[in-house]
Amino acid sequence: MLKTIERIEITDITASTVLSISYEALREVIEALCLMEGYKVYSHEAFTAYLIALKEESIAASFDRFRKLRNGINYYG
């Protein structure tokens, strides 16, 4: 996924796609970390809670902002 993102020129037309793909890649990495610790995550908000539990508040805040941007793109255009 990340190799694909690196090849896409970011323009007004591609920016939302790049953001959505980037978010999914990041979410998959966090999900893998959760699974390695035995957690099964059922909501995107739970990833933020997981990061907070790891004392990664700054990363959690950035991830949650990224999640909200992605939701706006996916659900509201």
N, C-alpha and C positions, 0 to 999 in steps of 0.2 A: 504494500500500500504506500509506504513512504517513498519508494522509488518512483512511483507514479506521480505523487504529489510534487516531487522535485522537478519533474519534467514539464509541469503545467505552468505556463506563464500566467501570473495573477493579473487579471483585468477586471473591469466591472462585471463582465459576463461570467468569468470563471471563479471569482472570489467566494461565492457562496458554496460552490462545489468543493473547492479546496478546503474551506472551513469544515464542512460536513465530513469529508474524508479524514481530515486531520483529527477531528474530535473522535471519530470511530476508532482510529488507530490508537489514540491515547487511552480511550475507554477499554480497549482490548488488552492493553498492557496492564492497566490497573486491575482488570478482571482476572488476568493471569496471576497477579500477585495475591489477590483474594483467594483464588482457588488453591494456590500453593499453601496457604495458611488454613485451608479447610472451610472457607466461607463461600457460599453460593449467593450471589447478589441478584435480586429480583427487580431493582429499580435503579435508575441512573442517579437519583439522589443519594442512594446508599454508598455509591463510590465516594461522594464528597464526605459522608460520615466516616467512611473507612480512612480516608486521608487525615481527617481531623483526629481520629483515634491514634494515628501514627505520629501525632504532634506535627503534622505538616499543614498547618493552618493557611499559610500563604499559598501553597500549591492547591489546597482544597478550594480556596476562594477563587483562584484563577480557573481551576477546572469547572467550578460551578458557573462562573461567568461564561466560559466557553460553552457549557451545556445549554445555558439559556439562549445564547446567540444561535446555536445549532437548532434548538427547538423552534425559535422564531423563523428560521429559514425553512425547516421541514414542515411546520404546521401552519404557518401564516404567510409564507412566500417571501 
